[in-house]
Amino acid sequence: MGLMGFGQRWRKWIHACLSSTCIYILINGSPTKDFSLQKGVRQGDPLSPYLFIMVAEGLNHLTKTVAANNRFAEIQIGWGDINFHKSCVYGLGVSKVETEDMAEWLGYVAGTLPIIYLGLPISSSMNKSKAWDPVFEKFEGLRRRFFWSGSSDVSTMAWIKWDSCLRPQDFGGLDIAPLALKDRALIAKWWWRFKHENGSLWVSIIKSIYGEEGGLSASLPCPSNRLSSTWAGILKVGKNIHNLDRAFANSFTKRIVDGSGREEWAWSWGKDGLFTVSRITDILVLADLVNQNSTATTLHNSFVPLKVELFIWRARLKRLPTRVELDKRGMDLGMWNLGPFTNMSINESFMGEGYSFTSAMDKLLWQATEWVTWYMILKSRNATTFSKAKSTSAMVFKEIQIKSFKWLSNKI
């Protein structure tokens, strides 16, 4: 990767991904202890296609070097090492007839695109954004399964639509954001880098090809009519971003630095004039929700752990595993005794409204205490029902005291 021009930081990241992975194997159905991989990647690893591309790029460079030195010899194929039943010939940029003729000459079967290779789709139009939609859908599915089950391999009951989870907190969601919008936000960052890294080599190359503004300005079009697919994609993403009818290209302004007279670029949509991927992601998400009404704002309390906040979020949406909600989903609870907390209306719990407090801090502390109370009650009920643990009201009350003191004292 170093010979191909990748920076040291990027190579360290890739090395960390490869060297920090731990796996285990099953022996007679029982898992062994975790151990680290010494080399290579796991089957289905998302890095596999990129490693394949790098090897193919090295082979391409070697082939061009050999061809330039007239050192090509007759190509010989070891037919005995090829499994014809698992091999296909695919054509890129050639007609179907040419692909079939080549397959017949080699003794293979002519395949058709798109195909799935190492878990990712491969087609003749991978430079088009629609070709990557299945990838985003697959990874969104992994995130959805992990969110509800704690594992990307196990599917469990999804209590709330994933689209609702992805919404901002002002729209009743968890502010996760879809991967497709995060991808657009990362691409948009190249606009900021072009403005901010004025002295770098890659910016100089872009300017030499596409003009001083690189095609980013609508008032100063590119002198070249032929854009590379990569740079054209970056320009397209930025020009399709708007915030309150203001174009993304107009969000960059110049400012004087500390009265020194030196100018630098600032981003008017960001805090302190700095571009952040999270901020542009929020703008993209809100643009998709511009015609939708906010149903219930997701409550936030910094004094409690995230798991308690998620519990309250589900409670307000009436998506807790109570008997009523489980019955609605066709769950047979005849054998389960859900205990004395079954009929309690957690969904109508006091959220800190309707009472007067001397300060906002007092309200948050009261709210946090009540959230912890409801959380520990339901947790105790589940432990009693499904794990056969013994629990009394005094034990639950003591646990509420301990958790409330521990979580709140860590924040105050």
Backbone hydrogen bonds, N-H to C=O, Kabsch-Sander energy under -0.5 kcal/mol:
donor,donor_aa,acceptor,acceptor_aa,energy
5,G,2,G,-1.3
6,F,1,M,-2.3
11,R,7,G,-2.1
12,K,8,Q,-2.1
13,W,9,R,-2.0
14,I,10,W,-2.3
15,H,11,R,-2.4
16,A,12,K,-2.3
17,C,13,W,-2.2
18,L,14,I,-1.9
19,S,15,H,-2.7
20,S,16,A,-1.9
23,I,35,F,-2.5
27,I,25,I,-0.5
27,I,30,S,-2.9
28,N,26,L,-0.5
30,S,27,I,-1.7
32,T,25,I,-2.3
35,F,23,I,-2.4
37,L,21,T,-1.3
45,D,42,R,-2.0
48,S,45,D,-2.0
51,L,47,L,-2.3
52,F,48,S,-2.3
53,I,49,P,-2.0
54,M,50,Y,-2.1
55,V,51,L,-2.2
56,A,52,F,-2.6
57,E,53,I,-2.3
58,G,54,M,-2.2
59,L,55,V,-2.5
60,N,56,A,-2.4
61,H,57,E,-2.3
62,L,58,G,-2.4
63,T,59,L,-2.5
64,K,60,N,-2.2
65,T,61,H,-2.0
66,V,62,L,-2.4
67,A,63,T,-2.6
68,A,64,K,-2.3
69,N,65,T,-1.3
70,N,67,A,-1.3
71,R,66,V,-2.3
79,W,77,I,-1.5
81,D,78,G,-1.8
82,I,79,W,-1.3
84,F,82,I,-0.9
86,K,83,N,-1.1
87,S,83,N,-0.5
89,V,109,V,-2.2
99,T,95,S,-1.9
100,E,96,K,-2.3
101,D,97,V,-2.4
102,M,98,E,-2.3
103,A,99,T,-2.3
104,E,100,E,-2.3
105,W,101,D,-2.1
106,L,102,M,-2.1
107,G,103,A,-1.4
108,Y,103,A,-2.2
109,V,87,S,-0.9
111,G,89,V,-2.6
111,G,109,V,-0.6
115,I,122,I,-2.3
117,Y,115,I,-0.6
117,Y,120,L,-3.1
120,L,117,Y,-1.9
122,I,115,I,-2.8
126,M,123,S,-0.6
128,K,125,S,-1.7
131,A,128,K,-1.1
132,W,129,S,-1.5
133,D,130,K,-1.3
136,F,132,W,-1.9
137,E,133,D,-2.5
138,K,134,P,-2.1
139,F,135,V,-2.4
140,E,136,F,-2.5
141,G,137,E,-1.8
142,L,138,K,-1.8
143,R,139,F,-2.3
144,R,140,E,-2.5
145,R,141,G,-2.4
146,F,142,L,-2.3
147,F,143,R,-2.2
148,W,144,R,-1.7
149,S,145,R,-2.5
150,G,146,F,-1.9
151,S,145,R,-0.6
159,W,157,M,-0.7
164,S,161,K,-0.6
165,C,161,K,-1.5
166,L,162,W,-1.8
167,R,163,D,-0.5
167,R,164,S,-0.6
171,F,168,P,-1.3
172,G,169,Q,-1.6
173,G,168,P,-2.4
174,L,165,C,-2.2
175,D,167,R,-3.3
176,I,165,C,-0.8
177,A,166,L,-1.1
182,K,178,P,-1.8
183,D,179,L,-2.4
184,R,180,A,-1.7
185,A,181,L,-2.2
186,L,182,K,-2.2
187,I,183,D,-2.0
188,A,184,R,-2.4
189,K,185,A,-1.1
190,W,187,I,-1.6
191,W,188,A,-1.5
192,W,188,A,-0.9
193,R,189,K,-2.5
194,F,190,W,-2.2
195,K,191,W,-1.7
196,H,192,W,-3.0
197,E,193,R,-2.7
198,N,196,H,-0.6
200,S,197,E,-1.6
204,S,200,S,-1.7
205,I,201,L,-2.1
206,I,202,W,-2.2
207,K,203,V,-2.6
208,S,204,S,-2.0
209,I,205,I,-1.2
210,Y,206,I,-3.2
211,G,207,K,-1.7
214,G,211,G,-0.9
216,L,213,E,-2.0
227,L,225,N,-0.7
232,A,228,S,-2.8
233,G,229,S,-1.8
234,I,230,T,-1.7
235,L,231,W,-2.3
236,K,232,A,-2.2
237,V,233,G,-2.1
238,G,234,I,-1.8
239,K,235,L,-2.2
240,N,236,K,-0.9
240,N,237,V,-0.7
241,I,238,G,-1.3
243,N,246,R,-2.4
246,R,243,N,-1.1
248,F,241,I,-1.8
250,N,247,A,-0.9
251,S,248,F,-1.6
252,F,249,A,-0.6
253,T,251,S,-0.5
253,T,266,A,-2.6
255,R,264,E,-2.5
257,V,262,R,-2.9
258,D,256,I,-0.7
260,S,257,V,-2.6
264,E,255,R,-2.1
266,A,253,T,-3.4
267,W,273,G,-2.5
268,S,251,S,-3.0
268,S,266,A,-0.7
270,G,267,W,-1.6
273,G,270,G,-1.4
274,L,271,K,-1.7
280,I,276,T,-1.8
281,T,277,V,-2.1
282,D,278,S,-2.1
283,I,279,R,-1.9
284,L,280,I,-2.0
285,V,281,T,-2.5
286,L,282,D,-2.6
287,A,283,I,-1.8
288,D,284,L,-1.3
289,L,285,V,-0.9
290,V,287,A,-0.8
292,Q,289,L,-1.9
295,T,293,N,-0.5
298,T,169,Q,-3.0
304,V,301,N,-1.3
308,V,305,P,-0.7
309,E,305,P,-1.7
310,L,306,L,-2.6
311,F,307,K,-1.6
312,I,308,V,-2.2
313,W,309,E,-2.5
314,R,310,L,-2.4
315,A,311,F,-2.1
316,R,312,I,-2.5
317,L,313,W,-1.2
318,K,315,A,-1.3
319,R,314,R,-2.9
322,T,320,L,-2.6
326,L,322,T,-2.5
327,D,323,R,-2.6
328,K,324,V,-1.8
329,R,325,E,-0.9
330,G,327,D,-1.7
331,M,326,L,-2.4
333,L,331,M,-0.8
336,W,333,L,-1.0
338,L,336,W,-0.8
342,T,339,G,-1.4
344,M,341,F,-1.1
346,I,344,M,-1.5
348,E,345,S,-0.9
349,S,346,I,-1.9
363,K,359,S,-1.5
364,L,360,A,-2.1
365,L,361,M,-2.4
366,W,362,D,-2.4
367,Q,363,K,-2.7
368,A,364,L,-2.7
369,T,365,L,-2.2
370,E,366,W,-2.0
371,W,367,Q,-2.3
372,V,368,A,-2.5
373,T,369,T,-1.9
374,W,370,E,-2.3
375,Y,371,W,-2.5
376,M,372,V,-2.7
377,I,373,T,-2.0
378,L,374,W,-2.2
379,K,375,Y,-2.2
380,S,376,M,-2.3
381,R,377,I,-2.1
382,N,378,L,-2.3
383,A,379,K,-2.1
384,T,380,S,-2.3
385,T,381,R,-2.3
386,F,382,N,-2.8
387,S,382,N,-0.7
387,S,383,A,-1.1
389,A,383,A,-2.2
396,V,392,T,-2.5
397,F,393,S,-2.5
398,K,394,A,-2.2
399,E,395,M,-2.2
400,I,396,V,-2.3
401,Q,397,F,-2.0
402,I,398,K,-2.3
403,K,399,E,-2.6
404,S,400,I,-2.6
405,F,401,Q,-2.3
406,K,402,I,-2.5
407,W,403,K,-2.8
408,L,404,S,-2.3
409,S,405,F,-2.2
410,N,406,K,-1.1
411,K,408,L,-1.1
412,I,408,L,-1.6
